[in-house]
Amino acid sequence: MIEQAIKGAIRDIPDFPKPGIIFKDITPILKDPELCEGIVDAFVEGLKDTRIDAIAGVESRGFLFGLTLATKLGVPFVPVRKAGKLPHTVKQKVYELEYGTATIELHTDAFKPGDHILIHDDLLATGGTVSAASELIQEMGGKVAGFTFVVGLGFLNGLEKIEPISDKVIVLANY
């Protein structure tokens, strides 16, 4: 099963990025092309009855499987970037972090109003960044088609934050 394969590949890094945190390092997954293909196939299977006009991948680890998934589904990939990283005209969204704020951006021509946009990131923690991305997409006239994540940290309650946005949430490996 894909969940066991993902959990078997993930490496725990204690005290990163600060003491008390156990970081779930997905980079060992990237050394296994068959597992990567299995991850994308699991997303494709879970999304088979979902209208998706584009996939928005959240910087930067959301680019890894987001682009591959978009290619497999034959839809455009839209990068959701940190402020100052996109070279064309952008729309921004400022959102709250535990200590301070962050800003994400999308190109204003990333998709058409009315398009159904799937939001992808590697990990669902508190749901703050993908919630901000969904607000930005909606402000630009898009509809959130759902969310996909390789890993979910259920104890941080991110699912409760994003389920009101879309009932289509796929998390392949839950902790």
C-alpha positions, 0 to 999 in steps of 0.5 A: 500500500502507498501509505506504508511505502511513503512512511518507510521512505520518510526520514525523521529529523529530530530538532529541525528546524528548531528544538522539539520539532521532528521534521518529516523529510520526504527527500528519500522518496525522491530517490525512488522513481517507482514510489514517485510514480506510485504517489502520482498514480494514487493522486490520479486515482483519487481525483478521477471524478474531479474537474481540474483545469490547473494544479497550483503547487505551493513553493517549493516542495509542492512543485515536486509532485504538483508538476508531475501530477499536472503533466499526467493529468494534461493540465497546466501547473501554476506555481504559488510562490513567496513574495518577490519570486514571480517575474510578471504581474502578480496578485498577493495574499498576506496571511498569518503565521505562528509568529508574524506574517508571510506573503504568497503570490500568483501570476494574474494570468495563471488561470481563467476565472471559473477554472477549477484549481487543485492545490498541491503541497507535500505536507499538510500541517496547520493548513495556513499556507494552503488556506491562503492559497485557496483564498488567493485563487478564489479572489482571482475568480478560481474555484478550489477543486480540492487539495492533495498532500503526500503527508499529513500531520493530523495532530496539527488539525490542518484538515479541519481548516481546509475541509470547509473550502473543499471536501476533496482532500487527499492525504496519502500518508497520515501521522 
